[in-house]
Amino acid sequence: MAADRAALPDGLLSDVKNWLDITWDDEATDAKMSGLIASGMAYLDGKLGEEGDYTVDGLPRTLLLEYCRYGRDSALDVFENNYRPLLLAMQHERRVRAFELENAAPAQG
C-alpha cells in the first residue's frame, strides 16, 4: 500500500524535520518533506515486504530518516548502495520474526 502524504503517522513530519535540523515552518517545506516521507515509506515497505512502523525506534525509522536526508540533498541515487547492510538487516529481522511466529510452541494449558 502506498503511503499517503496527507495522512502520515502523527508526529512523523515533525520528527523528520527535527532530524534534518529544519527549524522553520512553511507550507512549501512541509509539502516537500511530506512527499519525501511518503515516498520513503513506500520504498522501504517494498524492501521490507510489509508495512514498517516508522513511529518507533528501529531500523525502519532509522532508514526512513536517512532516506529523507538523502532525498533532501538530492542523493537518492546512492542511498541504496550506502545503506544496503541496514536494508538487509531490516529484511532479516522481519524474516526472523516471521520464522519465530511460525515455529512458536503451542501454549501449554
Accessible surface in RSA format (square Angstrom, percent):
REM  Atomic radii and reference values for relative SASA: ProtOr
REM  Chains: A
REM  Algorithm: Lee & Richards
REM  Probe-radius: 1.40
REM  Slices: 20
REM RES _ NUM      All-atoms   Total-Side   Main-Chain    Non-polar    All polar
REM                ABS   REL    ABS   REL    ABS   REL    ABS   REL    ABS   REL
RES MET A   1   191.58  99.2 124.91  82.7  66.68 158.8 113.60  96.6  77.98 103.3
RES ALA A   2    82.29  75.7  59.79  92.3  22.50  51.2  62.59  88.1  19.70  52.2
RES ALA A   3    27.24  25.0   1.31   2.0  25.93  59.0  11.71  16.5  15.53  41.1
RES ASP A   4    82.34  57.7  71.85  71.5  10.49  24.8  31.02  73.0  51.32  51.2
RES ARG A   5   142.68  59.9 132.36  67.5  10.32  24.6  41.89  57.3 100.79  61.1
RES ALA A   6    93.66  86.1  52.34  80.8  41.32  94.0  62.74  88.4  30.92  81.9
RES ALA A   7    71.83  66.0  43.43  67.0  28.40  64.6  51.79  72.9  20.04  53.1
RES LEU A   8    29.21  16.3  10.44   7.5  18.77  47.2  10.93   7.7  18.28  49.2
RES PRO A   9    44.01  32.1  29.59  27.0  14.42  52.4  41.59  34.3   2.42  15.0
RES ASP A  10   146.76 102.8 120.12 119.6  26.63  63.0  42.34  99.6 104.42 104.1
RES GLY A  11    43.90  54.1   0.00   N/A  43.90  54.1  31.06  85.2  12.84  28.8
RES LEU A  12     1.37   0.8   0.28   0.2   1.09   2.7   1.18   0.8   0.19   0.5
RES LEU A  13    43.94  24.5  42.77  30.6   1.17   2.9  42.77  30.0   1.17   3.1
RES SER A  14    72.11  60.9  63.77  85.1   8.35  19.2  32.94  70.1  39.18  54.9
RES ASP A  15    52.56  36.8  47.69  47.5   4.88  11.5   4.10   9.6  48.47  48.3
RES VAL A  16     0.00   0.0   0.00   0.0   0.00   0.0   0.00   0.0   0.00   0.0
RES LYS A  17    16.35   8.0  16.35  10.0   0.00   0.0  11.70  10.5   4.65   4.9
RES ASN A  18   115.00  79.3 104.15 100.6  10.86  26.1  21.56  51.9  93.44  90.3
RES TRP A  19   120.36  48.3  96.78  46.8  23.58  55.4 100.79  53.7  19.57  31.8
RES LEU A  20     7.41   4.1   0.78   0.6   6.63  16.7   3.87   2.7   3.53   9.5
RES ASP A  21   113.52  79.5  99.40  98.9  14.12  33.4  28.75  67.7  84.77  84.5
RES ILE A  22    11.27   6.4   3.36   2.5   7.90  19.0   3.36   2.4   7.90  21.4
RES THR A  23   126.94  90.3  89.25  90.5  37.69  89.8  72.78  97.8  54.17  81.9
RES TRP A  24   131.01  52.6 124.14  60.1   6.86  16.1 124.26  66.3   6.75  11.0
RES ASP A  25   124.41  87.1  94.25  93.8  30.16  71.3  32.03  75.4  92.38  92.1
RES ASP A  26    58.41  40.9  48.10  47.9  10.31  24.4  43.23 101.7  15.18  15.1
RES GLU A  27   157.80  90.6 147.60 111.7  10.21  24.3  62.67 121.2  95.13  77.7
RES ALA A  28    75.56  69.5  60.97  94.1  14.59  33.2  69.66  98.1   5.90  15.6
RES THR A  29    25.85  18.4  22.05  22.4   3.80   9.0  11.07  14.9  14.77  22.3
RES ASP A  30    38.75  27.1  38.48  38.3   0.28   0.7  12.80  30.1  25.95  25.9
RES ALA A  31    57.09  52.5  48.58  75.0   8.50  19.3  56.00  78.9   1.08   2.9
RES LYS A  32   134.90  65.8 121.76  74.7  13.14  31.3  81.54  73.4  53.36  56.8
RES MET A  33     2.82   1.5   2.82   1.9   0.00   0.0   0.00   0.0   2.82   3.7
RES SER A  34    13.80  11.7  13.80  18.4   0.00   0.0   5.04  10.7   8.76  12.3
RES GLY A  35     8.16  10.1   0.00   N/A   8.16  10.1   5.51  15.1   2.65   5.9
RES LEU A  36    23.64  13.2  20.06  14.3   3.58   9.0  21.69  15.2   1.95   5.3
RES ILE A  37     0.00   0.0   0.00   0.0   0.00   0.0   0.00   0.0   0.00   0.0
RES ALA A  38     8.57   7.9   7.10  11.0   1.47   3.3   7.57  10.7   1.00   2.6
RES SER A  39    53.71  45.4  42.28  56.4  11.43  26.3  28.86  61.5  24.85  34.8
RES GLY A  40     0.00   0.0   0.00   N/A   0.00   0.0   0.00   0.0   0.00   0.0
RES MET A  41    22.05  11.4  22.05  14.6   0.00   0.0  22.05  18.7   0.00   0.0
RES ALA A  42    40.54  37.3  29.71  45.8  10.83  24.6  30.97  43.6   9.57  25.3
RES TYR A  43    58.82  27.5  46.40  26.4  12.42  32.3  55.60  41.8   3.22   4.0
RES LEU A  44     0.06   0.0   0.06   0.0   0.00   0.0   0.06   0.0   0.00   0.0
RES ASP A  45    19.82  13.9  16.51  16.4   3.30   7.8  11.22  26.4   8.60   8.6
RES GLY A  46    61.57  75.9   0.00   N/A  61.57  75.9  38.16 104.7  23.41  52.4
RES LYS A  47    65.26  31.8  56.99  35.0   8.27  19.7  20.77  18.7  44.49  47.4
RES LEU A  48     4.97   2.8   4.86   3.5   0.11   0.3   4.90   3.4   0.07   0.2
RES GLY A  49    55.78  68.8   0.00   N/A  55.78  68.8  27.06  74.3  28.72  64.3
RES GLU A  50    80.32  46.1  65.88  49.8  14.44  34.4  36.02  69.7  44.30  36.2
RES GLU A  51   114.05  65.5  92.04  69.6  22.01  52.4  36.73  71.0  77.33  63.1
RES GLY A  52    16.03  19.8   0.00   N/A  16.03  19.8   2.93   8.0  13.11  29.4
RES ASP A  53    76.59  53.6  65.00  64.7  11.59  27.4  36.53  86.0  40.06  40.0
RES TYR A  54     3.51   1.6   1.67   1.0   1.84   4.8   1.59   1.2   1.92   2.4
RES THR A  55    67.98  48.4  44.23  44.8  23.76  56.6  32.81  44.1  35.18  53.2
RES VAL A  56    83.42  54.9  78.63  71.2   4.79  11.5  83.00  72.1   0.43   1.2
RES ASP A  57   134.46  94.2 107.35 106.8  27.11  64.1  38.92  91.6  95.53  95.3
RES GLY A  58    35.88  44.2   0.00   N/A  35.88  44.2  32.40  88.9   3.48   7.8
RES LEU A  59    31.20  17.4  27.93  20.0   3.27   8.2  28.01  19.7   3.20   8.6
RES PRO A  60    23.25  16.9  23.25  21.2   0.00   0.0  23.25  19.2   0.00   0.0
RES ARG A  61    35.20  14.8  35.19  17.9   0.01   0.0   4.49   6.1  30.71  18.6
RES THR A  62    54.19  38.5  53.74  54.5   0.45   1.1  28.50  38.3  25.70  38.8
RES LEU A  63     0.00   0.0   0.00   0.0   0.00   0.0   0.00   0.0   0.00   0.0
RES LEU A  64     0.32   0.2   0.32   0.2   0.00   0.0   0.32   0.2   0.00   0.0
RES LEU A  65    14.00   7.8  14.00  10.0   0.00   0.0  14.00   9.8   0.00   0.0
RES GLU A  66    16.02   9.2  16.02  12.1   0.00   0.0   5.00   9.7  11.02   9.0
RES TYR A  67    16.74   7.8  16.74   9.5   0.00   0.0   5.29   4.0  11.45  14.1
RES CYS A  68     0.00   0.0   0.00   0.0   0.00   0.0   0.00   0.0   0.00   0.0
RES ARG A  69    86.38  36.3  86.38  44.0   0.00   0.0  26.20  35.8  60.18  36.5
RES TYR A  70    27.78  13.0  26.72  15.2   1.06   2.8  10.29   7.7  17.49  21.6
RES GLY A  71    14.36  17.7   0.00   N/A  14.36  17.7   0.56   1.5  13.80  30.9
RES ARG A  72    89.00  37.4  72.84  37.1  16.16  38.5  27.20  37.2  61.80  37.5
RES ASP A  73    80.40  56.3  54.90  54.6  25.50  60.3  26.61  62.6  53.79  53.6
RES SER A  74   104.86  88.6  70.75  94.4  34.11  78.6  45.28  96.4  59.58  83.5
RES ALA A  75    25.78  23.7  24.94  38.5   0.84   1.9  25.78  36.3   0.00   0.0
RES LEU A  76    67.52  37.6  51.83  37.1  15.68  39.4  52.09  36.6  15.43  41.5
RES ASP A  77   129.10  90.4  85.97  85.6  43.13 102.0  53.14 125.1  75.96  75.8
RES VAL A  78    62.83  41.3  62.66  56.7   0.17   0.4  62.83  54.6   0.00   0.0
RES PHE A  79     3.06   1.5   3.06   1.9   0.00   0.0   3.06   1.9   0.00   0.0
RES GLU A  80    65.42  37.6  64.74  49.0   0.69   1.6  21.28  41.2  44.15  36.0
RES ASN A  81    97.05  66.9  80.87  78.1  16.19  39.0  13.84  33.3  83.21  80.4
RES ASN A  82    83.23  57.4  55.32  53.5  27.91  67.2  15.66  37.7  67.57  65.3
RES TYR A  83    30.76  14.4  30.10  17.1   0.66   1.7  16.68  12.5  14.08  17.4
RES ARG A  84   112.11  47.1 112.11  57.1   0.00   0.0  39.66  54.2  72.45  43.9
RES PRO A  85    93.36  68.0  83.01  75.7  10.35  37.6  87.93  72.6   5.43  33.7
RES LEU A  86    62.59  34.9  62.59  44.8   0.00   0.0  62.59  44.0   0.00   0.0
RES LEU A  87     6.61   3.7   6.61   4.7   0.00   0.0   6.61   4.6   0.00   0.0
RES LEU A  88    80.13  44.6  80.13  57.3   0.00   0.0  80.13  56.3   0.00   0.0
RES ALA A  89    34.86  32.1  29.97  46.2   4.89  11.1  34.03  47.9   0.83   2.2
RES MET A  90     3.04   1.6   2.05   1.4   0.99   2.4   1.97   1.7   1.07   1.4
RES GLN A  91    29.26  16.4  29.26  21.4   0.00   0.0   0.53   1.1  28.73  21.8
RES HIS A  92    98.20  53.7  97.22  67.6   0.98   2.5  61.17  63.0  37.03  43.1
RES GLU A  93    86.09  49.4  80.76  61.1   5.32  12.7  35.68  69.0  50.40  41.2
RES ARG A  94    51.07  21.4  50.63  25.8   0.44   1.0   3.55   4.8  47.52  28.8
RES ARG A  95   129.22  54.3 123.69  63.1   5.53  13.2  48.67  66.5  80.55  48.8
RES VAL A  96    82.70  54.4  80.78  73.1   1.93   4.6  82.60  71.8   0.10   0.3
RES ARG A  97   115.53  48.5 114.37  58.3   1.16   2.8  64.46  88.1  51.07  31.0
RES ALA A  98    37.30  34.3  32.43  50.0   4.87  11.1  36.70  51.7   0.60   1.6
RES PHE A  99   128.97  64.5 127.66  79.1   1.31   3.4 128.40  77.8   0.57   1.6
RES GLU A 100   103.29  59.3  94.76  71.7   8.54  20.3  39.74  76.9  63.55  51.9
RES LEU A 101   144.72  80.6 126.18  90.3  18.54  46.6 126.68  89.0  18.04  48.5
RES GLU A 102   140.72  80.8 103.83  78.6  36.89  87.8  46.37  89.7  94.36  77.0
RES ASN A 103    88.27  60.9  58.34  56.4  29.93  72.1  25.87  62.3  62.40  60.3
RES ALA A 104    66.43  61.1  40.27  62.1  26.16  59.5  49.05  69.1  17.38  46.0
RES ALA A 105    86.79  79.8  58.27  89.9  28.51  64.9  63.17  89.0  23.61  62.5
RES PRO A 106   112.36  81.9  97.80  89.2  14.56  52.9 109.70  90.6   2.66  16.5
RES ALA A 107   106.57  98.0  66.78 103.1  39.79  90.5  76.70 108.0  29.87  79.1
RES GLN A 108   170.95  95.6 139.36 101.8  31.59  75.2  62.74 133.5 108.21  82.1
RES GLY A 109   125.37 154.6   0.00   N/A 125.37 154.6  63.03 173.0  62.34 139.6
END  Absolute sums over single chains surface
CHAIN  1 A     6946.9       5491.2       1455.7       3845.8       3101.1
END  Absolute sums over all chains
TOTAL          6946.9       5491.2       1455.7       3845.8       3101.1
